[in-house]
Amino acid sequence: MANHDSNWLIRTRLKTRQLLLLLALDENRNLHRASESMNMTQPAASKLLKDLEDALGVCLFERLPRGVQPTSYGETMIRHARMAITSLTQAHDDISALKSGLSGQVDVGVIMTPAMMLMPSAIAQVKSASPLLRIGVQLENSNVLLERLKNGMLDFLIARILEQEDKAKLHYEELVGEPVCAVARVGHPLQSAAQLGLRDLAPLSWILSPQGSILRHRFDMMFRREGLEPPTNVVDTTALLVITSLLQQTDFLHVMPLDVARDYQRFGQLKILPILLPCEMDAFGIITRRHQLLSPGATILLQAIRQTAVRVYAKGECPP
């Protein structure tokens, strides 16, 4: 298969300018404006596009009276062109970094729980051995990070694999499940309660992830399984600064991953309430694109994450 692909690339003599033209057309949806953005004439741009379409044997763009619209073939080619250009740009950045005495760049996407414990420890381990390795960390939810990974903007993720994802194109290595807990401000009346039940929590004020999120659905179902209506006095947000400020200034409650809550409790910012919630998030793990060749920097960081995960999760190491 690899030889077949290589032969196709050789036969078509695919040009970088053709890939850049695809991206310009996708952005401008107009051949004249796309050619201007690339500092070339419209006839030259038309020939580049026609040569590519002839080589592929498909129409990539539908010509409209006032512009162009990508066909399904065009959408596919644009997606791969974006990944190819991103990869070439990263290759240039890595080479420039190595020439200037640095050790390259690695970009990783991470969700909240591993961002609090796993990533800082792994990064510290890597930086102690490779201080010049540039590490970029993007904190987002899993669906946003998965799109960035598929577009070649990230080397790998520490996130959840979603049901709707095409798992044939992704490799998932599970690390750990994610139980949740209820938290409140230090000094909240409930923190000294001897025993709490869901019936005690249902009528109270809560800060929750928005309707439609996995955690919100499981939180609401937790009450319904007990024959209770879920809380109705709710603020919907995932903004951590808003959540922590609101918790510290009011008697609102919040549900968050247990490891994250332990971190906040350790620094005296919040208290975990004395109730075991029968609710948890899906497990998270390492996600990469299949058949992706990781850079040396990404490989170093990934190995440190695996080693840290064994210590933190397999042995149950958690902040007090």
SERO-4910 file (N, C-alpha, C, O; in steps of 0.05 Angstrom, whole numbers):
BEGIN
 pado doro    nc1    nc2    nc3   cac1   cac2   cac3    cc1    cc2    cc3    oc1    oc2    oc3
  Met    A     17    -24      0      0      0      0     17     25      0     12     44    -14
  Ala    A     38     25     16     56     48     18     69     54     -9     71     77    -17
  Asn    A     78     32    -23     90     36    -49     70     48    -69     77     66    -85
  His    A     45     38    -68     25     49    -86     21     79    -81     19     94   -100
  Asp    A     19     87    -55     16    115    -49     40    132    -59     36    153    -70
  Ser    A     64    121    -55     88    136    -63     88    139    -94     95    160   -104
  Asn    A     81    118   -108     80    119   -137     60    140   -146     65    154   -165
  Trp    A     37    141   -132     16    161   -140     27    189   -136     22    206   -154
  Leu    A     41    194   -114     52    221   -110     73    228   -131     74    251   -140
  Ile    A     89    208   -139    109    213   -159     96    219   -186    103    238   -200
  Arg    A     75    203   -193     62    207   -219     48    234   -220     48    247   -241
  Thr    A     35    242   -199     19    267   -200     37    292   -196     29    314   -203
  Arg    A     61    288   -185     79    310   -180     65    332   -164     65    355   -171
  Leu    A     52    323   -143     36    341   -126     54    364   -115     75    359   -104
  Lys    A     45    388   -119     60    412   -111     49    423    -85     25    422    -80
  Thr    A     68    435    -70     59    448    -45     40    471    -51     22    476    -36
  Arg    A     45    485    -74     28    507    -81     -1    498    -87    -20    513    -83
  Gln    A     -3    473    -96    -30    463   -101    -45    459    -74    -69    465    -72
  Leu    A    -30    449    -54    -42    446    -28    -50    473    -16    -71    475     -4
  Leu    A    -32    492    -18    -37    519     -8    -61    532    -22    -77    546    -10
  Leu    A    -64    526    -48    -86    537    -63   -113    525    -53   -133    539    -51
  Leu    A   -112    499    -47   -137    487    -36   -145    501    -10   -169    506     -6
  Leu    A   -126    507      7   -133    521     32   -142    549     27   -161    559     41
  Ala    A   -130    563      7   -139    590      1   -167    590    -11   -183    608     -5
  Leu    A   -173    570    -28   -200    568    -39   -220    561    -18   -243    571    -18
  Asp    A   -213    545      1   -231    538     23   -237    563     40   -259    566     49
  Glu    A   -217    580     44   -221    604     60   -236    625     46   -253    639     57
  Asn    A   -230    629     20   -241    651      5   -266    644    -12   -283    661    -17
  Arg    A   -268    618    -19   -290    609    -36   -293    625    -62   -315    629    -72
  Asn    A   -270    635    -71   -270    652    -96   -242    649   -108   -222    654    -95
  Leu    A   -241    642   -134   -215    636   -146   -198    662   -149   -174    661   -145
  His    A   -211    684   -155   -196    709   -158   -183    718   -131   -160    724   -130
  Arg    A   -199    717   -109   -188    725    -83   -168    705    -73   -148    713    -61
  Ala    A   -171    679    -79   -152    659    -71   -125    663    -85   -104    661    -73
  Ser    A   -127    669   -111   -102    673   -127    -87    699   -117    -63    699   -116
  Glu    A   -103    719   -110    -91    744    -99    -77    739    -73    -55    749    -68
  Ser    A    -89    723    -56    -77    717    -30    -51    701    -33    -34    702    -15
  Met    A    -48    688    -56    -23    673    -60     -4    687    -79     17    676    -87
  Asn    A    -10    713    -86      7    729   -103     12    715   -130     35    714   -140
  Met    A    -10    705   -142     -8    693   -168    -32    701   -185    -52    711   -174
  Thr    A    -29    698   -211    -51    706   -228    -74    685   -227    -70    662   -220
  Gln    A    -98    694   -234   -121    676   -234   -117    653   -254   -124    630   -247
  Pro    A   -108    659   -278   -103    636   -297    -84    615   -286    -87    591   -290
  Ala    A    -62    625   -272    -43    606   -261    -56    589   -239    -51    565   -237
  Ala    A    -73    602   -223    -87    587   -202   -106    567   -214   -109    544   -205
  Ser    A   -120    575   -236   -139    557   -249   -124    532   -260   -134    510   -259
  Lys    A   -100    537   -271    -85    514   -282    -75    496   -260    -76    471   -263
  Leu    A    -66    507   -238    -58    490   -215    -81    472   -206    -77    448   -201
  Leu    A   -105    484   -204   -128    469   -194   -136    448   -215   -142    425   -208
  Lys    A   -136    455   -241   -143    436   -262   -124    412   -263   -132    389   -266
  Asp    A    -98    419   -260    -78    397   -261    -83    377   -238    -80    353   -241
  Leu    A    -90    388   -214    -95    371   -191   -120    354   -196   -120    330   -190
  Glu    A   -141    367   -206   -166    352   -211   -162    330   -232   -173    309   -230
  Asp    A   -146    337   -253   -140    317   -274   -125    293   -262   -130    270   -269
  Ala    A   -106    299   -245    -90    278   -233   -107    260   -215   -103    235   -214
  Leu    A   -126    272   -201   -143    256   -183   -167    243   -198   -178    224   -188
  Gly    A   -174    255   -220   -196    244   -236   -223    251   -223   -243    237   -228
  Val    A   -224    273   -208   -249    282   -195   -251    312   -196   -231    326   -200
  Cys    A   -275    323   -193   -279    351   -191   -278    359   -161   -293    349   -145
  Leu    A   -259    377   -154   -255    385   -126   -273    408   -118   -280    411    -95
  Phe    A   -279    426   -137   -296    449   -132   -317    452   -153   -313    449   -177
  Glu    A   -341    459   -143   -363    465   -161   -361    495   -167   -360    512   -149
  Arg    A   -360    502   -193   -358    530   -202   -386    542   -201   -405    533   -215
  Leu    A   -389    563   -185   -414    577   -182   -412    605   -195   -390    614   -200
  Pro    A   -435    619   -199   -434    645   -212   -416    665   -197   -404    682   -209
  Arg    A   -416    663   -170   -401    683   -155   -379    670   -138   -370    682   -118
  Gly    A   -370    647   -145   -348    635   -130   -346    605   -135   -355    595   -156
  Val    A   -335    591   -115   -332    562   -117   -341    549    -91   -340    562    -70
  Gln    A   -349    524    -93   -358    509    -70   -345    482    -71   -348    468    -91
  Pro    A   -331    473    -49   -318    447    -50   -339    424    -52   -359    424    -38
  Thr    A   -332    405    -69   -348    381    -70   -340    362    -47   -323    370    -31
  Ser    A   -353    339    -44   -345    320    -23   -316    312    -27   -301    307     -8
  Tyr    A   -307    309    -53   -279    303    -58   -261    326    -49   -240    322    -38
  Gly    A   -271    350    -55   -256    374    -47   -252    376    -17   -231    383     -7
  Glu    A   -274    371     -2   -273    372     27   -252    353     38   -237    359     56
  Thr    A   -251    329     26   -232    309     35   -203    318     29   -186    315     46
  Met    A   -199    329      5   -172    337     -3   -163    361     14   -140    364     21
  Ile    A   -182    379     20   -175    403     36   -166    394     64   -147    404     74
  Arg    A   -181    375     76   -173    365    102   -145    353    103   -129    359    121
  His    A   -139    337     82   -112    325     81    -91    346     74    -68    344     83
  Ala    A    -98    366     58    -79    387     51    -72    403     76    -49    410     80
  Arg    A    -92    408     93    -87    423    117    -68    408    136    -50    419    148
  Met    A    -72    382    137    -55    365    154    -27    364    143     -7    366    158
  Ala    A    -24    363    116      2    362    104     17    387    108     41    387    115
  Ile    A      4    410    104     17    436    108     25    440    137     47    450    142
  Thr    A      7    432    155     14    435    184     38    418    191     56    427    205
  Ser    A     39    394    179     62    376    185     88    387    174    109    386    187
  Leu    A     87    398    149    110    410    137    120    435    153    144    439    157
  Thr    A    101    450    162    107    474    179    121    465    205    140    477    213
  Gln    A    110    444    217    122    435    242    150    423    237    167    426    254
  Ala    A    153    410    214    180    400    207    200    423    204    223    421    214
  His    A    191    444    192    209    468    189    215    479    216    238    486    222
  Asp    A    195    482    234    199    492    261    218    475    277    236    485    291
  Asp    A    215    448    274    233    430    288    262    432    279    280    433    295
  Ile    A    265    434    252    292    437    241    305    464    250    328    465    257
  Ser    A    289    485    249    299    511    258    307    510    287    327    522    295
  Ala    A    290    496    303    296    494    332    322    479    337    339    487    353
  Leu    A    325    457    322    350    441    325    374    457    316    396    455    328
  Lys    A    372    472    295    394    489    285    403    510    305    426    517    307
  Ser    A    383    519    321    389    540    340    396    529    368    398    543    387
  Gly    A    398    502    369    406    490    394    384    480    412    389    471    434
  Leu    A    359    483    402    336    474    418    331    444    411    344    432    395
  Ser    A    310    433    424    305    405    420    277    400    408    265    378    412
  Gly    A    267    419    393    242    415    379    217    423    395    220    434    417
  Gln    A    194    418    384    169    427    396    149    403    397    148    387    379
  Val    A    134    402    419    113    382    421     88    396    431     89    412    450
  Asp    A     65    390    419     40    402    427     20    380    434     15    362    419
  Val    A      9    383    458     -8    362    469    -34    375    479    -34    397    490
  Gly    A    -57    361    474    -82    369    484    -90    353    509    -85    329    510
  Val    A   -103    366    528   -108    352    553   -135    362    565   -141    386    563
  Ile    A   -150    344    577   -174    352    592   -167    358    621   -144    355    629
  Met    A   -187    367    636   -181    380    662   -167    361    682   -146    369    693
  Thr    A   -177    337    687   -165    320    708   -136    314    703   -120    319    721
  Pro    A   -128    303    680    -99    299    677    -83    325    676    -58    324    680
  Ala    A    -96    347    669    -81    373    669    -73    381    698    -54    396    701
  Met    A    -88    372    718    -83    380    745    -60    364    758    -44    375    773
  Met    A    -58    338    751    -38    321    765    -18    308    746      6    310    750
  Leu    A    -29    295    725    -12    279    708      8    295    692     32    290    692
  Met    A     -3    316    678     14    332    660     36    347    674     59    347    665
  Pro    A     30    361    696     52    376    709     75    359    718     98    366    715
  Ser    A     69    335    729     90    317    737    106    306    714    131    305    715
  Ala    A     92    299    692    106    289    668    124    311    655    146    306    647
  Ile    A    113    335    654    128    357    642    153    363    659    174    368    648
  Ala    A    150    363    685    173    368    702    195    347    698    218    354    698
  Gln    A    186    322    694    205    300    690    220    305    663    244    301    662
  Val    A    205    312    642    218    317    616    236    341    616    258    340    606
  Lys    A    227    362    629    243    387    629    269    384    645    289    398    639
  Ser    A    269    366    665    294    362    680    315    349    662    339    354    667
  Ala    A    307    333    643    326    320    625    330    334    599    351    334    587
  Ser    A    309    348    589    310    362    563    299    390    567    277    396    558
  Pro    A    314    408    580    304    434    587    297    452    562    282    471    564
  Leu    A    309    445    539    304    462    515    281    452    498    275    465    478
  Leu    A    269    430    506    245    421    491    222    439    496    215    444    519
  Arg    A    210    450    475    188    468    478    162    451    479    157    435    461
  Ile    A    146    455    500    122    440    504     98    459    505     97    477    521
  Gly    A     79    453    487     54    469    486     31    451    496     28    429    487
  Val    A     15    462    515     -7    447    526    -33    462    521    -35    486    528
  Gln    A    -53    449    509    -79    461    505   -100    447    522   -103    423    520
  Leu    A   -113    462    539   -134    451    556   -161    457    544   -170    480    541
  Glu    A   -175    435    537   -202    438    525   -218    412    531   -207    394    543
  Asn    A   -243    411    523   -258    387    525   -251    367    503   -238    375    483
  Ser    A   -258    343    505   -249    322    487   -256    326    458   -240    321    440
  Asn    A   -281    335    453   -290    337    425   -274    359    411   -268    356    387
  Val    A   -268    381    424   -251    402    412   -223    392    406   -212    397    385
  Leu    A   -212    378    426   -184    368    422   -182    347    400   -163    346    385
  Leu    A   -203    330    398   -203    310    377   -202    322    349   -189    312    331
  Glu    A   -217    344    345   -217    358    319   -189    369    314   -180    367    291
  Arg    A   -176    380    334   -149    392    330   -129    369    324   -111    373    308
  Leu    A   -133    347    337   -115    324    331   -118    315    303    -98    310    289
  Lys    A   -143    312    294   -148    302    267   -138    322    245   -131    313    223
  Asn    A   -137    347    252   -127    368    234    -97    371    235    -86    388    222
  Gly    A    -84    355    252    -55    356    253    -44    378    270    -20    384    269
  Met    A    -61    391    286    -52    414    303    -40    405    329    -26    421    342
  Leu    A    -44    380    337    -34    369    362    -20    343    357    -27    328    339
  Asp    A      1    337    373     15    311    370      0    288    382     -2    267    369
  Phe    A    -12    292    405    -29    271    417    -46    284    439    -42    308    445
  Leu    A    -64    269    450    -83    279    470    -82    261    495    -75    238    494
  Ile    A    -89    273    517    -97    259    541   -127    266    545   -133    287    557
  Ala    A   -145    250    536   -173    257    534   -190    232    533   -180    210    537
  Arg    A   -216    236    528   -235    214    525   -240    209    496   -240    227    480
  Ile    A   -243    184    489   -251    176    462   -282    177    461   -295    164    477
  Leu    A   -293    191    442   -322    194    440   -334    172    423   -321    162    405
  Glu    A   -359    164    429   -372    142    415   -374    146    385   -371    128    370
  Gln    A   -378    172    377   -383    177    349   -357    178    332   -358    181    308
  Glu    A   -334    177    346   -308    179    332   -303    154    315   -311    131    323
  Asp    A   -289    158    293   -280    135    276   -255    124    289   -233    133    284
  Lys    A   -259    103    305   -237     92    320   -216     78    303   -194     72    312
  Ala    A   -223     72    277   -204     60    259   -181     79    253   -159     71    245
  Lys    A   -186    105    256   -166    125    250   -151    135    274   -132    151    272
  Leu    A   -160    126    298   -148    135    323   -138    112    339   -150     90    338
  His    A   -117    116    354   -108     95    373   -112    106    401   -104    128    408
  Tyr    A   -126     89    418   -133     97    445   -120     79    465   -123     54    463
  Glu    A   -106     90    484    -93     75    506   -104     84    533    -96    105    543
  Glu    A   -122     69    544   -135     78    569   -116     80    592    -98     64    595
  Leu    A   -120    101    608   -104    105    631   -119    100    657   -110     84    674
  Val    A   -142    113    661   -157    110    686   -185    121    683   -191    138    666
  Gly    A   -203    111    701   -230    121    702   -230    148    717   -210    157    727
  Glu    A   -254    160    719   -255    187    731   -280    190    749   -300    200    740
  Pro    A   -278    181    774   -300    186    793   -303    216    799   -284    231    797
  Val    A   -327    224    807   -332    252    814   -341    254    843   -347    234    856
  Cys    A   -342    279    853   -350    284    880   -364    311    882   -362    327    863
  Ala    A   -377    316    904   -390    342    909   -372    359    925   -360    350    945
  Val    A   -369    385    918   -351    403    933   -366    429    940   -387    436    928
  Ala    A   -356    443    960   -367    468    969   -344    485    980   -322    476    983
  Arg    A   -351    510    987   -330    528    999   -322    517   1027   -336    503   1040
  Val    A   -298    525   1035   -289    519   1062   -308    533   1082   -313    557   1079
  Gly    A   -317    519   1101   -336    530   1120   -365    527   1113   -382    537   1127
  His    A   -371    514   1091   -398    509   1083   -413    493   1104   -401    475   1116
  Pro    A   -438    499   1110   -452    484   1132   -453    454   1128   -454    439   1148
  Leu    A   -452    444   1103   -454    416   1098   -427    401   1103   -427    376   1105
  Gln    A   -405    415   1104   -379    401   1105   -375    385   1131   -360    366   1132
  Ser    A   -390    393   1152   -387    379   1177   -410    360   1182   -413    348   1204
  Ala    A   -427    355   1162   -450    337   1165   -439    309   1169   -420    300   1156
  Ala    A   -452    294   1186   -444    266   1192   -449    248   1168   -433    231   1162
  Gln    A   -472    252   1155   -479    235   1133   -498    250   1115   -517    263   1124
  Leu    A   -493    249   1089   -510    263   1069   -521    243   1049   -508    223   1043
  Gly    A   -545    248   1040   -557    232   1019   -565    250    996   -565    274    998
  Leu    A   -572    238    973   -581    253    950   -605    270    956   -608    292    945
  Arg    A   -623    260    974   -647    275    981   -639    302    995   -653    322    992
  Asp    A   -616    302   1009   -607    327   1021   -596    347   1001   -598    371   1005
  Leu    A   -585    336    978   -572    353    959   -591    364    937   -585    385    925
  Ala    A   -612    350    932   -630    356    909   -641    385    910   -642    398    890
  Pro    A   -650    395    934   -661    422    934   -641    445    935   -649    468    936
  Leu    A   -615    439    936   -595    459    940   -587    472    913   -594    463    892
  Ser    A   -571    494    915   -561    508    892   -535    495    881   -518    488    897
  Trp    A   -534    492    855   -511    478    843   -499    493    819   -513    509    806
  Ile    A   -473    489    815   -459    498    791   -453    473    775   -439    455    785
  Leu    A   -464    470    751   -461    445    736   -452    451    707   -455    473    697
  Ser    A   -441    430    694   -436    432    666   -462    434    651   -482    424    661
  Pro    A   -462    446    627   -487    452    613   -503    427    605   -492    405    604
  Gln    A   -529    431    601   -546    409    591   -535    398    565   -525    414    548
  Gly    A   -536    372    561   -524    359    537   -497    348    542   -488    331    526
  Ser    A   -483    356    563   -457    345    569   -460    318    582   -480    312    594
  Ile    A   -439    301    580   -440    274    591   -443    276    622   -460    261    633
  Leu    A   -427    293    635   -428    294    664   -456    304    673   -466    294    693
  Arg    A   -467    324    660   -494    334    668   -515    312    666   -532    309    683
  His    A   -514    297    643   -533    275    640   -531    255    662   -551    246    673
  Arg    A   -507    247    669   -503    226    689   -510    237    717   -519    223    734
  Phe    A   -504    263    721   -512    276    747   -542    276    750   -552    268    772
  Asp    A   -557    284    730   -586    284    732   -597    256    735   -616    252    751
  Met    A   -586    237    721   -596    209    723   -591    198    750   -606    180    759
  Met    A   -570    207    763   -564    197    790   -587    203    809   -594    186    826
  Phe    A   -599    226    807   -622    233    823   -647    218    814   -662    208    831
  Arg    A   -651    216    788   -676    204    778   -677    174    786   -698    163    791
  Arg    A   -654    161    787   -653    133    795   -662    129    824   -671    108    832
  Glu    A   -660    150    840   -669    150    868   -697    160    871   -707    164    893
  Gly    A   -711    165    848   -738    175    849   -740    205    856   -761    214    865
  Leu    A   -718    219    851   -717    248    858   -715    265    833   -704    255    812
  Glu    A   -725    289    833   -720    308    812   -692    320    814   -684    327    836
  Pro    A   -678    322    792   -651    335    794   -653    364    803   -675    376    801
  Pro    A   -632    375    814   -632    403    823   -642    422    801   -635    418    777
  Thr    A   -657    442    809   -667    462    789   -655    489    793   -655    506    774
  Asn    A   -644    494    816   -630    520    821   -601    516    813   -584    509    829
  Val    A   -596    521    787   -570    513    774   -558    536    759   -572    551    745
  Val    A   -532    540    761   -516    557    743   -501    538    724   -486    521    733
  Asp    A   -505    542    698   -491    525    678   -465    539    669   -466    560    656
  Thr    A   -443    526    674   -417    537    665   -395    516    668   -397    498    685
  Thr    A   -375    518    651   -351    501    654   -326    519    658   -304    509    659
  Ala    A   -330    545    662   -308    564    666   -297    562    694   -311    568    713
  Leu    A   -273    552    697   -262    546    724   -260    571    741   -265    569    765
  Leu    A   -253    593    730   -251    617    746   -278    626    757   -280    634    781
  Val    A   -298    623    741   -326    630    750   -334    610    771   -346    618    792
  Ile    A   -329    584    767   -337    563    785   -324    568    813   -338    568    833
  Thr    A   -298    571    813   -284    573    839   -291    599    853   -294    599    878
  Ser    A   -294    621    839   -302    646    851   -330    644    863   -335    653    886
  Leu    A   -349    633    848   -376    630    857   -378    612    882   -393    617    900
  Leu    A   -363    590    881   -363    572    904   -353    585    929   -364    581    951
  Gln    A   -331    601    926   -319    613    950   -336    636    962   -333    643    985
  Gln    A   -354    648    945   -370    671    954   -399    663    961   -413    680    972
  Thr    A   -407    639    956   -435    631    961   -436    603    973   -416    591    979
  Asp    A   -460    594    978   -464    566    988   -471    547    965   -482    525    970
  Phe    A   -465    554    940   -470    536    918   -452    511    921   -431    512    934
  Leu    A   -461    489    910   -446    464    908   -438    460    879   -449    472    861
  His    A   -418    443    876   -408    436    849   -400    407    848   -391    396    868
  Val    A   -403    394    825   -393    367    821   -369    368    803   -370    380    781
  Met    A   -347    355    811   -322    356    795   -307    330    799   -312    315    818
  Pro    A   -289    324    780   -272    300    783   -258    299    810   -248    319    819
  Leu    A   -257    275    822   -246    272    849   -217    281    850   -210    294    870
  Asp    A   -201    274    831   -172    282    832   -169    312    831   -152    323    845
  Val    A   -186    326    815   -185    355    814   -193    367    841   -181    386    851
  Ala    A   -215    356    853   -224    366    879   -203    362    900   -200    380    917
  Arg    A   -190    340    900   -169    335    920   -147    356    918   -136    364    938
  Asp    A   -141    364    894   -120    385    890   -129    411    902   -114    424    916
  Tyr    A   -154    419    896   -165    444    908   -166    442    938   -160    462    952
  Gln    A   -174    419    949   -176    415    978   -149    417    991   -145    428   1013
  Arg    A   -129    406    977   -102    406    988    -91    435    992    -76    440   1011
  Phe    A   -100    453    975    -91    481    977   -111    498    993   -109    523    993
  Gly    A   -131    485   1006   -149    499   1023   -169    516   1008   -180    535   1020
  Gln    A   -175    511    983   -193    527    967   -222    517    968   -241    533    967
  Leu    A   -226    491    970   -252    478    971   -252    455    990   -230    445    998
  Lys    A   -275    445    997   -278    421   1013   -295    400    999   -315    407    986
  Ile    A   -287    375   1000   -302    353    989   -324    345   1009   -318    340   1033
  Leu    A   -349    344   1000   -371    338   1019   -371    308   1025   -364    292   1008
  Pro    A   -381    301   1049   -381    273   1058   -404    257   1046   -422    249   1060
  Ile    A   -403    253   1020   -423    236   1006   -409    223    982   -395    236    967
  Leu    A   -414    197    979   -403    182    956   -423    184    933   -445    171    936
  Leu    A   -417    198    912   -436    201    890   -434    177    871   -413    170    862
  Pro    A   -457    163    866   -457    141    847   -457    151    818   -476    146    803
  Cys    A   -436    164    811   -434    178    785   -405    180    777   -388    187    794
  Glu    A   -398    176    752   -371    180    744   -369    185    714   -388    178    699
  Met    A   -347    198    706   -343    203    677   -330    178    664   -321    160    678
  Asp    A   -330    178    637   -317    156    623   -287    158    629   -276    179    636
  Ala    A   -273    136    625   -244    136    629   -231    154    608   -242    159    586
  Phe    A   -207    164    614   -192    179    594   -165    165    589   -157    147    605
  Gly    A   -152    172    567   -127    159    561   -112    174    539   -119    197    533
  Ile    A    -91    161    529    -74    173    508    -87    168    481    -93    145    475
  Ile    A    -90    188    465   -102    186    438    -83    197    418    -73    220    420
  Thr    A    -76    180    398    -59    189    376    -73    181    349    -92    165    349
  Arg    A    -64    193    328    -74    184    301    -59    159    294    -35    157    297
  Arg    A    -73    139    283    -61    114    274    -41    120    252    -45    137    235
  His    A    -19    105    252      2    107    232     16    135    233     30    142    214
  Gln    A     13    149    255     26    175    258     54    171    268     59    155    287
  Leu    A     73    184    256    101    183    265    106    206    284    107    229    275
  Leu    A    109    201    309    112    222    329    141    233    328    160    218    322
  Ser    A    143    259    333    169    271    335    185    261    359    172    250    377
  Pro    A    211    265    360    226    256    383    216    269    409    215    256    430
  Gly    A    209    295    407    199    309    431    173    297    441    169    294    465
  Ala    A    155    291    422    129    280    430    133    252    442    119    245    461
  Thr    A    151    237    431    157    210    441    168    211    470    160    195    487
  Ile    A    186    231    475    197    234    502    175    241    522    174    230    544
  Leu    A    158    260    514    136    269    533    116    246    537    106    242    559
  Leu    A    110    231    516     91    209    518    101    188    537     86    177    553
  Gln    A    127    182    535    138    162    553    138    171    582    133    155    600
  Ala    A    142    197    586    141    208    614    113    207    624    109    201    648
  Ile    A     93    211    607     65    210    616     58    181    624     45    177    644
  Arg    A     66    162    608     61    134    615     73    127    642     61    114    659
  Gln    A     99    135    646    112    129    672     98    142    695     95    130    716
  Thr    A     90    167    691     77    182    712     50    170    718     41    168    742
  Ala    A     35    161    698      9    149    701     10    124    718     -7    119    735
  Val    A     31    108    714     35     83    730     38     91    759     26     78    777
  Arg    A     54    111    764     59    119    792     34    132    804     27    126    827
  Val    A     21    149    790     -2    165    801    -27    148    803    -41    149    824
  Tyr    A    -33    133    782    -59    119    782    -57     89    790    -72     80    807
  Ala    A    -37     75    780    -36     46    786    -30     42    816    -39     23    828
  Lys    A    -14     60    827     -7     58    856    -24     75    874    -20     76    898
  Gly    A    -44     89    861    -63    104    877    -51    129    891    -61    137    911
  Glu    A    -30    140    879    -18    164    891    -37    188    886    -43    195    863
  Cys    A    -46    201    907    -64    224    905    -57    244    927    -46    237    948
  Pro    A    -63    270    922    -59    289    943    -77    283    966    -98    272    962
  Pro    A    -69    289    991    -85    283   1014   -111    301   1014   -127    299   1032
***
